[in-house]
């Protein structure tokens, strides 16, 4: 059994016995039980070390003072009346402790002080009408006794006000419940004592129930100190809403004042009855004034809260800019104003809209975390604020996308250029210098709706990104036509992939630069739309990437190429090269899929070359590159070779040549096109020698002239492909070419 529960059970039983044996509130056994509670509370505090520590030591000190006073009364019965003054010390100790705890949980404010005042005045009315006034009206009551009982009643009121503040602020829990119940037992016991004294007609006023209540105060506090949850009592709640005004309670207290006043006059009707009404009248007046102040405060708080909620509904939480919904509302208002002006014969020049997107922001979130991303967004917002004019509307549409509606169309392109320049300045985030760029879409005109304006600006933004980013592009109607064509092509691709129609694999030979014989072929995908129009790979491959179809297309090409190449490899010893997309490489099942395809088609691993572009590697994260490297190494273990395509197009290729499992280096056509030139020939020779030094097979791409071929032979490049040797062709045509080559060799 848990120690706090064990103690609570034993102490409750012992307290019941002590209250029965010593109903007067002191005695040897009674003092022993209360002293045991004090010791247990001290042990619990030293063991759990709750904070703030002073609060709990003050509460235990209050019980300790009560224990000491009871001990004095037990030891020296003649000092009983004078010793009772010692009990009064428990009130300031308990009250100060609760006040400090309430301040720890929720700092005091004018609102909370008014709430406490209302509660105290309301209870004071009841205490006066039913306790203090009857007590003070009793004949023969000496002044010290009256003062003592009055002091107890007043102290009870103050402690109750503090207790209510703690009870409504503390987080629910066992320890918190025990702590609140402990003080409540103390207050109720004292209240019963005062009430019995006020309405008693002599004799003892301490009953077994009152005695048990005082002991309950002690053992409940000790159990709370022993409970480990006492460490959490001092933690502030997550919300501290001061606007939650208990209106129903205020109305009840407002009704209470007049009711108590009438009851008091009725009880003391006759001569001097109005004298008895002075105190409740003053208390009622004080209650009314306090309630008016509190309700006025509540009204101001609710108005402020409403303004804050309205602001949050219309603005972005992080940046404070207008959010997407507010932006659409205000943009639509501008569009409606334009339409109204045009209808009235006074056409306005239109609206100017910029859509700004941060290039590379996702990488910041992925590498440095969202807090760093938030800080960067705040800095970007500050820069955009510095650019926007007084009448401009600046909004955050979401993520790293912003919008700006210019009040004036003049200089709109200049405004866009300022955005690009300002957002390209390095950012300092967490001690790191970050460099990002921005792409801006510019639109001006008189749109029919916010949707049309946003779509037009988005198309311009997309054009800016396609053009290389870090720039602004203005909307042109041709962009919309291109967008429609893009959407149509995407739909056609989806339908064709689902139907497995419209696609074909063509093969371009890779030849020995010295003999011209075919040593390998590269599989190239071709697509024809349902209406018979051939689409360039430069058009449909990016669309397939964007729509996620590239994975299914890549798998289909691999299957087709391996099936076709099996016979060619068996008869002519040639291999087939298949291009692999970045999406395929990042698929954890990629290696398994390739090996399964080889098994189904019967093509040996040595007859397959997988070609990847270095662009895919450069745009991947470090973790993604490491995972890709592991998959490629696994495939190489089965004899499959890996080729890097477009080598030398401006990326840091050498790093990947050292770290990735690569066998073939395909030199980009930009090198090959100028290989006959003296300076370029020297550079090309260096690339070929580099490849050989790393045991890589160089292949020259895009050979179109005999002059280029002669230079490659001089440089001993080894292999080449291009229109000079053969254009991409269907499988049947390649089969005929290979057969003719075989016949030539045989003759």
C-alpha positions as CSV (number, residue, x, y, z in Angstrom):
1,X,0.0,0.0,0.0
2,X,1.3,3.5,-0.7
3,X,2.7,5.2,2.3
4,X,0.4,8.3,2.1
5,X,-2.7,6.1,1.9
6,X,-1.5,3.8,4.7
7,X,-0.9,6.8,6.9
8,X,-4.3,8.3,6.0
9,X,-6.1,5.2,6.9
10,X,-4.4,4.7,10.3
11,X,-4.6,8.4,11.2
12,X,-8.3,8.5,10.4
13,X,-9.0,5.6,12.7
14,X,-6.8,7.0,15.5
15,X,-8.5,10.5,15.1
16,X,-11.9,9.0,15.4
17,X,-10.9,7.3,18.7
18,X,-9.2,10.4,20.0
19,X,-12.2,12.6,19.2
20,X,-14.4,10.1,21.1
21,X,-12.0,9.8,24.1
22,X,-11.2,13.6,24.2
23,X,-14.2,15.5,22.8
24,X,-12.9,18.8,24.3
25,X,-10.1,19.0,21.8
26,X,-7.1,18.1,24.0
27,X,-5.8,15.3,26.1
28,X,-2.8,13.0,26.0
29,X,-4.1,10.7,23.2
30,X,-5.5,13.6,21.2
31,X,-2.2,15.5,21.4
32,X,-0.3,12.3,20.4
33,X,-2.3,11.8,17.3
34,X,-1.9,15.4,16.2
35,X,1.8,15.3,17.0
36,X,2.2,12.2,14.8
37,X,0.5,14.1,12.0
38,X,3.0,16.9,12.3
39,X,5.9,14.5,12.2
40,X,4.5,12.7,9.2
41,X,4.0,16.1,7.4
42,X,7.7,17.0,8.1
43,X,8.9,13.7,6.8
44,X,6.8,14.1,3.6
45,X,8.1,17.6,3.0
46,X,11.7,16.5,3.4
47,X,11.1,13.6,1.1
48,X,9.2,15.2,-1.7
49,X,10.7,18.8,-1.5
50,X,7.7,20.6,-3.1
51,X,8.0,24.2,-4.2
52,X,7.5,26.9,-3.1
53,X,8.7,25.3,0.2
54,X,7.7,28.2,2.4
55,X,4.0,27.6,1.6
56,X,4.0,24.0,3.0
57,X,6.2,24.7,6.0
58,X,3.8,27.5,7.0
59,X,0.8,25.2,6.7
60,X,2.6,22.6,8.9
61,X,3.6,25.3,11.3
62,X,-0.1,26.2,11.7
63,X,-0.9,22.6,12.8
64,X,2.2,22.6,15.0
65,X,1.0,25.7,16.9
66,X,-2.4,24.0,17.4
67,X,-0.6,20.8,18.7
68,X,1.6,22.9,21.1
69,X,-1.5,24.7,22.4
70,X,-3.4,21.5,23.0
71,X,-0.3,20.1,24.8
72,X,-0.2,23.1,27.1
73,X,-3.9,22.7,27.9
74,X,-3.4,19.0,28.6
75,X,-0.3,19.6,30.8
76,X,-1.6,22.6,32.7
77,X,-5.5,22.5,32.8
78,X,-5.7,25.7,34.7
79,X,-4.2,27.7,31.8
80,X,-6.9,26.4,29.5
81,X,-8.6,29.7,28.8
82,X,-5.4,31.7,28.4
83,X,-3.8,28.9,26.3
84,X,-6.6,29.1,23.7
85,X,-5.1,32.3,22.4
86,X,-2.3,30.1,21.0
87,X,-4.8,28.6,18.5
88,X,-5.1,32.1,16.9
89,X,-1.6,31.8,15.6
90,X,-2.7,29.0,13.2
91,X,-4.8,31.5,11.3
92,X,-2.1,33.9,10.1
93,X,0.2,31.0,9.3
94,X,-2.4,29.2,7.2
95,X,-3.7,32.4,5.6
96,X,-0.2,33.6,4.6
97,X,0.6,30.1,3.2
98,X,-2.6,30.1,1.1
99,X,-2.1,33.7,-0.1
100,X,1.5,32.8,-1.3
101,X,0.2,29.6,-3.0
102,X,-2.6,31.5,-4.7
103,X,-0.1,34.1,-5.9
104,X,2.2,31.4,-7.2
105,X,-0.6,29.7,-9.1
106,X,-2.1,32.9,-10.5
107,X,-0.5,36.3,-9.9
108,X,-2.7,38.7,-8.1
109,X,-4.5,41.4,-10.1
110,X,-7.2,43.9,-9.6
111,X,-9.7,41.4,-11.0
112,X,-8.8,38.7,-8.6
113,X,-8.7,41.1,-5.6
114,X,-12.3,42.2,-6.5
115,X,-13.4,38.5,-6.7
116,X,-11.9,37.9,-3.3
117,X,-13.5,41.0,-1.9
118,X,-16.9,39.9,-3.2
119,X,-16.6,36.5,-1.6
120,X,-15.4,37.9,1.7
121,X,-18.2,40.5,1.9
122,X,-20.9,37.9,1.0
123,X,-19.8,35.5,3.7
124,X,-19.4,38.4,6.1
125,X,-23.1,39.2,5.7
126,X,-24.0,35.6,6.7
127,X,-21.5,35.6,9.5
128,X,-22.9,38.8,10.9
129,X,-26.6,37.9,10.6
130,X,-26.4,34.4,12.0
131,X,-23.2,34.3,14.2
132,X,-21.7,37.6,15.3
133,X,-24.8,39.6,15.9
134,X,-26.6,36.9,18.0
135,X,-23.3,36.4,19.8
136,X,-22.8,40.0,20.6
137,X,-26.4,40.4,21.6
138,X,-26.2,37.7,24.3
139,X,-26.5,39.1,27.9
140,X,-23.5,38.5,30.2
141,X,-21.0,37.9,27.5
142,X,-17.6,39.4,28.6
143,X,-15.7,41.5,26.1
144,X,-12.5,39.2,25.8
145,X,-14.7,36.2,24.9
146,X,-16.7,38.2,22.4
147,X,-13.6,39.6,20.9
148,X,-12.0,36.1,20.7
149,X,-15.0,34.5,19.0
150,X,-15.3,37.5,16.6
151,X,-11.6,37.2,15.7
152,X,-12.1,33.5,14.9
153,X,-15.0,34.3,12.7
154,X,-13.1,37.0,10.8
155,X,-10.0,34.8,10.4
156,X,-12.2,32.0,9.1
157,X,-13.6,34.4,6.4
158,X,-10.1,35.5,5.3
159,X,-8.9,31.9,5.2
160,X,-11.9,30.8,3.2
161,X,-11.4,33.6,0.6
162,X,-7.8,32.4,0.2
163,X,-8.8,28.7,0.0
164,X,-11.3,29.4,-2.7
165,X,-8.6,31.2,-4.8
166,X,-6.4,28.1,-4.4
167,X,-9.1,25.6,-5.1
168,X,-10.1,27.3,-8.4
169,X,-6.5,27.7,-9.6
170,X,-4.8,24.5,-8.6
171,X,-4.5,21.6,-11.1
172,X,-6.7,18.7,-10.1
173,X,-4.9,15.8,-8.3
174,X,-4.9,13.7,-5.2
175,X,-2.4,15.8,-3.3
176,X,-4.2,19.0,-4.2
177,X,-7.5,17.5,-3.1
178,X,-6.0,16.5,0.3
179,X,-4.5,19.9,0.8
180,X,-7.7,21.8,0.0
181,X,-9.8,19.3,2.1
182,X,-7.4,19.8,5.0
183,X,-7.9,23.6,5.2
184,X,-11.6,23.1,4.6
185,X,-11.8,20.8,7.6
186,X,-10.1,23.4,9.8
187,X,-12.5,26.1,8.7
188,X,-15.7,24.0,9.0
189,X,-14.6,22.9,12.5
190,X,-13.9,26.4,13.6
191,X,-17.2,27.6,12.0
192,X,-19.2,24.9,13.9
193,X,-17.4,25.9,17.1
194,X,-18.3,29.6,16.6
195,X,-22.0,28.9,15.6
196,X,-22.5,26.6,18.7
197,X,-21.0,29.2,20.9
198,X,-23.1,32.0,19.4
199,X,-26.4,30.0,19.7
200,X,-25.4,27.9,22.8
201,X,-26.9,28.4,26.2
202,X,-23.9,27.4,28.3
203,X,-22.0,24.2,28.7
204,X,-19.2,23.0,26.4
205,X,-19.3,24.0,22.8
206,X,-16.7,21.6,21.6
207,X,-18.3,18.4,20.4
208,X,-16.7,15.1,19.2
209,X,-17.5,16.2,15.7
210,X,-15.6,19.5,16.1
211,X,-12.7,17.7,17.7
212,X,-12.6,15.2,14.9
213,X,-12.6,18.0,12.4
214,X,-9.5,19.6,13.9
215,X,-7.7,16.2,13.8
216,X,-8.9,15.8,10.2
217,X,-7.2,19.1,9.4
218,X,-4.0,17.6,10.7
219,X,-4.0,14.2,9.1
220,X,-5.2,15.3,5.7
221,X,-2.4,17.9,5.5
222,X,0.1,15.2,6.5
223,X,-1.2,12.8,3.8
224,X,-0.9,15.6,1.3
225,X,2.7,16.2,2.3
226,X,3.5,12.4,2.0
227,X,1.9,12.2,-1.5
228,X,4.4,12.6,-4.3
229,X,1.9,14.7,-6.2
230,X,2.5,17.6,-3.8
231,X,5.5,18.5,-6.1
232,X,3.1,19.5,-8.8
233,X,0.7,21.6,-6.8
234,X,2.8,24.8,-7.2
235,X,2.8,24.5,-11.1
236,X,0.8,27.2,-12.8
237,X,-2.2,26.1,-14.9
238,X,-1.8,26.4,-18.7
239,X,-4.6,29.0,-19.0
240,X,-5.2,32.0,-16.7
241,X,-8.3,33.5,-18.2
242,X,-9.6,36.3,-16.0
243,X,-12.6,36.9,-18.1
244,X,-14.5,33.9,-16.8
245,X,-16.8,35.8,-14.6
246,X,-19.2,33.8,-12.3
247,X,-22.3,35.9,-13.2
248,X,-24.7,33.5,-11.5
249,X,-22.8,33.7,-8.2
250,X,-22.7,37.5,-8.5
251,X,-26.5,37.6,-8.9
252,X,-26.9,35.3,-5.9
253,X,-24.7,37.5,-3.8
254,X,-26.6,40.6,-5.0
255,X,-29.9,39.0,-3.8
256,X,-28.2,37.9,-0.6
257,X,-27.5,41.4,0.7
258,X,-31.1,42.7,0.9
259,X,-32.4,39.3,2.1
260,X,-29.9,39.3,5.0
261,X,-30.8,42.9,5.8
262,X,-34.6,42.1,5.9
263,X,-34.0,38.9,7.9
264,X,-31.8,40.7,10.4
265,X,-34.4,43.5,10.9
266,X,-37.1,40.9,11.3
267,X,-35.1,39.0,13.9
268,X,-34.4,42.1,15.9
269,X,-37.7,43.9,15.2
270,X,-38.8,46.4,17.8
271,X,-36.8,49.1,19.5
272,X,-33.4,49.6,18.2
273,X,-34.0,47.4,15.2
274,X,-32.5,49.9,12.8
275,X,-29.3,50.0,14.9
276,X,-28.9,46.3,14.1
277,X,-29.2,47.1,10.4
278,X,-26.2,49.4,10.3
279,X,-23.6,46.7,9.7
280,X,-25.5,44.6,7.1
281,X,-26.5,47.8,5.3
282,X,-22.8,48.8,5.1
283,X,-21.8,45.3,4.0
284,X,-24.6,45.3,1.3
285,X,-23.5,48.7,0.1
286,X,-19.8,47.6,-0.1
287,X,-20.9,44.4,-1.9
288,X,-22.9,46.4,-4.5
289,X,-20.0,48.8,-5.2
290,X,-17.5,45.9,-5.5
291,X,-19.8,44.0,-7.8
292,X,-20.3,47.0,-10.1
293,X,-16.6,47.5,-10.3
294,X,-16.1,43.8,-11.0
295,X,-18.8,43.5,-13.7
296,X,-17.4,46.6,-15.3
297,X,-14.0,45.0,-15.3
298,X,-15.5,41.8,-16.7
299,X,-17.1,43.8,-19.5
300,X,-13.8,45.4,-20.5
301,X,-12.1,42.0,-20.4
302,X,-14.7,40.4,-22.6
303,X,-14.5,43.3,-25.0
304,X,-10.7,42.9,-25.1
305,X,-11.0,39.1,-25.6
306,X,-13.5,39.6,-28.4
307,X,-11.1,42.0,-30.1
308,X,-8.3,39.5,-29.7
309,X,-10.3,36.6,-31.0
310,X,-11.4,38.7,-34.0
311,X,-7.8,39.6,-34.7
312,X,-6.7,36.0,-34.5
313,X,-9.4,34.9,-36.9
314,X,-8.2,37.4,-39.4
315,X,-4.4,37.3,-38.9
316,X,-1.6,34.8,-39.0
317,X,-0.6,33.7,-35.5
318,X,3.2,33.7,-36.1
319,X,3.7,36.9,-38.2
320,X,0.7,39.0,-37.3
321,X,0.0,39.5,-41.0
322,X,-3.5,39.1,-42.6
323,X,-4.2,35.3,-43.1
324,X,-5.5,33.7,-46.3
325,X,-9.1,34.2,-45.4
326,X,-8.8,37.8,-44.5
327,X,-6.7,38.4,-47.6
328,X,-9.4,36.9,-49.8
329,X,-12.1,39.0,-48.1
330,X,-10.1,42.3,-48.6
331,X,-9.0,41.4,-52.1
332,X,-12.6,40.6,-53.1
333,X,-13.6,44.0,-51.6
334,X,-11.1,45.7,-53.9
335,X,-12.3,43.7,-56.9
336,X,-16.0,44.6,-56.1
337,X,-14.9,48.3,-55.9
338,X,-13.3,48.0,-59.3
339,X,-16.5,46.5,-60.7
340,X,-18.6,49.2,-59.2
341,X,-16.4,51.9,-60.6
342,X,-16.5,50.4,-64.1
343,X,-20.3,50.1,-63.9
344,X,-20.5,53.8,-62.9
345,X,-18.5,54.8,-66.0
346,X,-15.3,55.5,-64.0
347,X,-13.1,52.4,-64.7
348,X,-10.2,52.1,-62.2
349,X,-6.7,51.0,-63.4
350,X,-7.0,47.6,-61.7
351,X,-5.2,45.9,-58.8
352,X,-1.6,44.9,-58.4
353,X,-0.8,41.5,-56.8
354,X,2.5,39.9,-55.8
355,X,2.8,36.3,-54.7
356,X,6.1,35.8,-52.9
357,X,7.6,32.3,-52.2
358,X,10.8,31.6,-50.4
359,X,13.1,29.2,-52.4
360,X,14.6,26.4,-50.3
361,X,12.6,27.2,-47.1
362,X,11.7,23.5,-46.7
363,X,15.4,22.6,-46.3
364,X,15.7,25.0,-43.4
365,X,12.8,23.3,-41.6
366,X,14.1,19.9,-42.4
367,X,17.7,20.5,-41.3
368,X,17.4,23.1,-38.5
369,X,13.9,22.5,-37.2
370,X,10.7,24.5,-37.2
371,X,11.7,27.1,-34.5
372,X,14.5,28.1,-36.9
373,X,12.1,28.2,-39.8
374,X,9.7,30.4,-37.7
375,X,12.5,32.8,-36.9
376,X,13.4,33.0,-40.6
377,X,9.8,33.7,-41.5
378,X,9.7,36.5,-39.0
379,X,12.8,38.1,-40.5
380,X,11.3,37.8,-44.0
381,X,8.1,39.4,-42.8
382,X,10.0,42.3,-41.3
383,X,11.8,42.9,-44.7
384,X,8.5,42.7,-46.6
385,X,7.0,45.2,-44.1
386,X,9.8,47.6,-45.0
387,X,9.0,47.3,-48.7
388,X,5.2,47.5,-48.5
389,X,3.7,51.0,-48.7
390,X,1.2,52.6,-46.3
391,X,-1.9,51.5,-48.4
392,X,-0.5,48.0,-49.3
393,X,-2.0,44.8,-47.9
394,X,0.5,42.3,-46.8
395,X,-0.6,38.7,-46.0
396,X,0.8,35.3,-45.3
397,X,-1.1,32.7,-47.3
398,X,0.5,29.7,-45.6
399,X,3.9,28.1,-45.2
400,X,6.6,30.3,-46.8
401,X,4.1,32.0,-49.2
402,X,3.2,35.7,-48.9
403,X,1.0,38.0,-50.8
404,X,1.1,41.7,-51.3
405,X,-1.7,43.8,-52.8
406,X,-0.2,47.1,-54.0
407,X,-2.2,50.3,-53.6
408,X,-0.7,51.7,-56.8
409,X,0.1,49.9,-60.0
410,X,2.9,52.3,-60.9
411,X,6.2,50.7,-60.0
412,X,4.7,47.2,-59.5
413,X,7.7,45.6,-61.2
414,X,10.1,47.6,-59.1
415,X,8.3,46.5,-56.0
416,X,8.6,42.9,-57.0
417,X,12.4,43.4,-57.7
418,X,12.7,45.0,-54.2
419,X,11.2,41.8,-52.7
420,X,13.6,39.6,-54.6
421,X,16.6,41.7,-53.6
422,X,15.6,42.1,-49.9
423,X,14.8,38.4,-49.3
424,X,18.1,37.3,-50.9
425,X,20.1,39.1,-48.2
426,X,21.6,36.5,-45.8
427,X,19.6,35.6,-42.6
428,X,21.1,35.1,-39.2
429,X,19.3,32.4,-37.4
430,X,20.6,30.7,-34.2
431,X,24.0,32.1,-34.9
432,X,24.0,30.7,-38.4
433,X,24.1,32.6,-41.7
434,X,21.4,31.2,-44.0
435,X,21.1,32.2,-47.7
436,X,17.7,31.9,-49.4
437,X,16.2,33.4,-52.5
438,X,12.7,34.3,-53.4
439,X,10.5,33.8,-56.5
440,X,7.7,36.4,-57.2
441,X,4.7,36.2,-59.4
442,X,3.3,39.5,-60.6
443,X,-0.2,40.2,-61.7
444,X,-2.0,43.4,-62.6
445,X,-5.5,43.9,-64.0
446,X,-9.2,43.8,-63.2
447,X,-10.0,40.1,-62.3
448,X,-13.5,38.8,-62.0
449,X,-12.8,37.1,-58.6
450,X,-10.1,36.5,-56.1
451,X,-9.6,33.0,-57.5
452,X,-8.7,34.4,-60.9
453,X,-6.3,36.9,-59.4
454,X,-4.6,34.3,-57.2
455,X,-4.4,31.8,-60.0
456,X,-2.9,34.3,-62.4
457,X,-0.2,35.4,-59.9
458,X,0.5,31.7,-59.0
459,X,1.1,31.0,-62.7
460,X,3.6,33.8,-62.9
461,X,5.2,32.5,-59.7
462,X,5.5,29.0,-61.2
463,X,7.1,30.6,-64.3
464,X,9.6,32.4,-62.1
465,X,10.6,29.1,-60.5
466,X,10.8,27.3,-63.8
467,X,13.1,30.1,-65.1
468,X,15.6,29.4,-62.3
469,X,14.1,31.1,-59.2
470,X,15.5,34.2,-57.5
471,X,13.5,36.4,-59.9
472,X,10.1,37.9,-60.6
473,X,7.9,37.0,-63.5
474,X,4.8,38.9,-64.7
475,X,1.7,37.1,-65.6
476,X,1.0,36.6,-69.4
477,X,-2.1,35.1,-70.8
478,X,0.1,32.5,-72.6
479,X,1.0,31.2,-69.1
480,X,-2.7,30.3,-68.6
481,X,-2.7,28.5,-72.0
482,X,0.4,26.6,-70.9
483,X,-1.2,25.8,-67.6
484,X,-4.2,24.4,-69.3
485,X,-2.0,22.3,-71.7
486,X,-0.1,21.1,-68.6
487,X,-3.3,20.0,-66.9
488,X,-4.6,18.3,-70.1
489,X,-1.3,16.4,-70.5
490,X,-1.4,15.3,-66.8
491,X,-4.9,13.9,-67.3
492,X,-3.8,12.2,-70.5
493,X,-0.8,10.6,-68.8
494,X,-2.9,9.3,-66.0
495,X,-5.3,7.7,-68.4
496,X,-2.5,6.2,-70.5
497,X,-0.7,4.8,-67.5
498,X,-3.9,3.2,-66.2
499,X,-4.6,1.7,-69.7
500,X,-1.0,0.9,-70.4
501,X,-1.3,2.4,-73.8
502,X,0.4,5.2,-75.7
503,X,3.9,4.4,-74.4
504,X,6.8,2.8,-76.3
505,X,10.5,2.1,-75.5
506,X,13.0,3.2,-78.1
507,X,16.7,2.3,-78.0
508,X,19.7,4.4,-78.9
509,X,22.9,2.5,-79.5
510,X,26.1,3.2,-77.6
511,X,29.1,2.4,-79.9
512,X,32.8,1.7,-79.7
513,X,34.3,5.0,-80.7
514,X,37.0,3.3,-82.7
515,X,35.1,0.5,-84.5
516,X,31.6,1.9,-84.5
517,X,30.1,-1.5,-83.3
518,X,27.2,-1.4,-80.9
519,X,28.3,-2.3,-77.4
520,X,25.2,-1.2,-75.5
521,X,21.8,0.5,-75.9
522,X,20.0,3.1,-73.8
523,X,16.2,2.7,-73.3
524,X,14.3,5.9,-73.9
525,X,10.6,6.3,-73.2
526,X,8.3,7.7,-75.9
527,X,4.7,8.9,-75.5
528,X,1.9,9.5,-78.0
529,X,-1.4,11.1,-76.8
530,X,-4.7,9.4,-77.6
531,X,-5.2,11.8,-80.5
532,X,-2.0,10.6,-82.1
533,X,0.3,13.5,-81.2
534,X,3.9,12.7,-80.2
535,X,5.0,14.4,-76.9
536,X,8.6,15.2,-76.3
537,X,10.1,13.6,-73.1
538,X,11.2,17.1,-72.1
539,X,7.4,17.8,-71.7
540,X,5.9,14.7,-70.3
541,X,8.6,13.5,-68.0
542,X,8.4,16.6,-65.7
543,X,4.7,16.2,-65.6
544,X,5.0,12.5,-64.7
545,X,7.4,13.6,-61.9
546,X,4.9,16.2,-60.5
547,X,1.9,13.8,-60.7
548,X,3.7,10.9,-59.1
549,X,3.3,8.7,-62.2
550,X,7.0,8.4,-62.8
551,X,7.4,5.5,-60.5
552,X,4.9,3.3,-62.4
553,X,6.3,4.5,-65.7
554,X,9.9,3.7,-64.6
555,X,8.9,0.2,-63.5
556,X,7.2,-0.4,-66.9
557,X,10.2,0.8,-68.9
558,X,12.5,-1.4,-66.8
559,X,10.3,-4.4,-67.4
560,X,10.1,-3.7,-71.1
561,X,13.8,-3.0,-71.5
562,X,14.9,-6.1,-69.6
563,X,12.6,-8.3,-71.6
564,X,13.9,-6.9,-75.0
565,X,17.5,-7.0,-74.0
566,X,17.6,-10.6,-72.9
567,X,17.9,-11.9,-76.5
568,X,20.3,-9.1,-77.5
569,X,22.6,-9.9,-74.7
570,X,22.5,-13.6,-75.5
571,X,23.2,-13.0,-79.2
572,X,25.4,-9.9,-79.3
573,X,26.7,-9.5,-75.7
574,X,25.3,-6.0,-75.4
575,X,23.9,-4.4,-72.2
576,X,20.9,-2.1,-71.7
577,X,20.9,1.2,-69.9
578,X,17.7,2.3,-68.1
579,X,17.1,5.8,-66.6
580,X,16.0,5.9,-63.0
581,X,14.1,8.8,-61.5
582,X,14.7,10.3,-58.1
583,X,11.4,9.1,-56.8
584,X,12.3,5.5,-57.7
585,X,15.7,5.8,-56.0
586,X,14.1,7.1,-52.8
587,X,11.7,4.2,-52.7
588,X,12.9,1.7,-50.0
589,X,11.7,-1.2,-52.1
590,X,13.6,0.0,-55.2
591,X,16.4,-2.6,-55.0
592,X,13.9,-5.4,-54.4
593,X,11.8,-4.3,-57.4
594,X,14.9,-4.3,-59.7
595,X,16.1,-7.7,-58.7
596,X,12.6,-9.1,-59.0
597,X,12.4,-7.7,-62.6
598,X,15.6,-9.4,-63.5
599,X,14.4,-12.7,-62.1
600,X,11.1,-12.4,-64.1
601,X,12.7,-11.5,-67.4
602,X,15.8,-13.7,-67.2
603,X,18.2,-10.9,-67.9
604,X,21.6,-11.2,-66.1
605,X,22.6,-8.4,-63.7
606,X,25.7,-7.8,-65.7
607,X,23.6,-6.9,-68.7
608,X,21.8,-4.0,-66.9
609,X,23.1,-0.5,-66.3
610,X,21.0,1.9,-64.2
611,X,21.5,5.6,-65.1
612,X,20.9,8.3,-62.6
613,X,21.4,12.1,-62.9
614,X,23.7,13.9,-60.6
615,X,20.9,16.5,-60.2
616,X,18.9,13.9,-58.2
617,X,21.8,13.5,-55.8
618,X,22.5,17.2,-55.3
619,X,18.8,18.0,-54.5
620,X,18.6,15.1,-52.0
621,X,19.3,15.4,-48.2
622,X,22.3,13.7,-46.7
623,X,20.2,11.0,-45.2
624,X,18.5,10.3,-48.6
625,X,21.8,10.2,-50.4
626,X,23.2,7.7,-47.9
627,X,20.1,5.5,-48.3
628,X,20.4,5.7,-52.1
629,X,24.0,4.7,-51.9
630,X,23.2,1.6,-49.8
631,X,20.5,0.5,-52.4
632,X,22.9,1.0,-55.3
633,X,25.7,-0.9,-53.5
634,X,23.3,-3.8,-53.0
635,X,22.4,-3.8,-56.8
636,X,26.1,-3.7,-57.7
637,X,26.6,-6.8,-55.6
638,X,24.3,-8.6,-58.2
639,X,26.4,-7.4,-61.1
640,X,24.3,-4.4,-62.0
641,X,26.3,-1.4,-63.1
642,X,25.6,2.3,-62.1
643,X,26.0,5.2,-64.5
644,X,26.0,9.0,-63.7
645,X,24.3,10.9,-66.5
646,X,24.9,14.6,-67.5
647,X,28.3,14.7,-65.8
648,X,29.8,18.2,-65.7
649,X,26.6,20.2,-65.8
650,X,27.6,22.5,-63.0
651,X,27.1,20.4,-59.8
652,X,29.6,19.1,-57.3
653,X,30.1,15.8,-59.1
654,X,33.5,14.8,-57.8
655,X,32.2,14.4,-54.3
656,X,29.6,11.8,-55.5
657,X,32.2,10.0,-57.6
658,X,34.2,9.4,-54.5
659,X,31.3,8.3,-52.3
660,X,28.8,6.6,-54.5
661,X,29.1,3.1,-56.1
662,X,29.5,4.2,-59.8
663,X,30.8,2.3,-62.8
664,X,30.0,4.5,-65.9
665,X,30.5,8.2,-66.4
666,X,28.3,9.7,-69.1
667,X,29.8,13.0,-70.2
668,X,27.3,15.7,-71.0
669,X,26.7,16.9,-74.5
670,X,27.7,20.4,-73.5
671,X,31.3,19.1,-73.2
672,X,31.1,17.0,-76.4
673,X,29.7,19.8,-78.6
674,X,33.0,21.8,-78.2
675,X,35.4,18.9,-77.9
676,X,37.2,19.7,-81.2
677,X,38.2,23.1,-79.9
678,X,41.7,23.2,-78.4
679,X,40.9,24.5,-75.0
680,X,37.8,22.3,-74.6
681,X,39.8,19.3,-75.8
682,X,42.2,19.7,-72.9
683,X,39.4,19.9,-70.5
684,X,37.7,16.8,-72.0
685,X,41.0,14.9,-71.8
686,X,41.2,15.7,-68.1
687,X,37.7,14.3,-67.6
688,X,38.5,11.1,-69.4
689,X,41.7,10.7,-67.5
690,X,39.9,11.3,-64.2
691,X,37.3,8.6,-65.1
692,X,40.0,6.1,-65.9
693,X,41.9,6.9,-62.8
694,X,38.8,6.0,-60.8
695,X,38.2,2.9,-62.9
696,X,35.1,4.4,-64.5
697,X,34.1,3.8,-68.1
698,X,33.6,7.2,-69.9
699,X,30.8,7.6,-72.5
700,X,30.4,10.7,-74.6
701,X,26.8,11.8,-75.1
702,X,25.3,13.9,-78.0
703,X,27.9,13.2,-80.7
704,X,26.5,14.7,-83.9
705,X,29.5,15.4,-86.2
706,X,32.4,13.5,-87.6
707,X,34.8,16.2,-86.3
708,X,33.6,15.5,-82.7
709,X,34.0,11.7,-83.3
710,X,37.5,12.2,-84.5
711,X,38.4,14.2,-81.5
712,X,37.0,11.5,-79.2
713,X,39.0,8.8,-81.0
714,X,42.1,11.0,-80.5
715,X,41.3,11.3,-76.8
716,X,40.6,7.5,-76.6
717,X,37.2,8.1,-75.0
718,X,36.1,4.6,-75.6
719,X,32.3,4.7,-76.0
720,X,29.9,7.3,-77.5
721,X,26.3,7.8,-78.5
722,X,24.6,10.4,-80.6
723,X,22.7,11.1,-83.8
724,X,26.0,10.6,-85.8
725,X,25.9,6.9,-85.0
726,X,22.2,6.2,-84.7
727,X,18.9,7.9,-83.6
728,X,16.7,6.2,-81.0
729,X,14.7,3.4,-82.7
730,X,12.1,0.8,-81.9
731,X,13.1,-2.7,-80.8
732,X,12.4,-4.2,-84.2
733,X,14.7,-1.7,-85.9
734,X,17.4,-2.3,-83.4
735,X,17.1,-6.0,-83.9
736,X,17.7,-5.5,-87.7
737,X,20.7,-3.2,-87.0
738,X,22.3,-5.8,-84.7
739,X,21.7,-8.6,-87.2
740,X,23.3,-6.5,-90.0
741,X,26.3,-5.8,-87.7
742,X,26.6,-9.5,-87.0
743,X,26.5,-10.3,-90.7
744,X,29.2,-7.7,-91.4
745,X,31.5,-9.1,-88.8
746,X,30.9,-12.7,-90.1
747,X,31.7,-11.7,-93.7
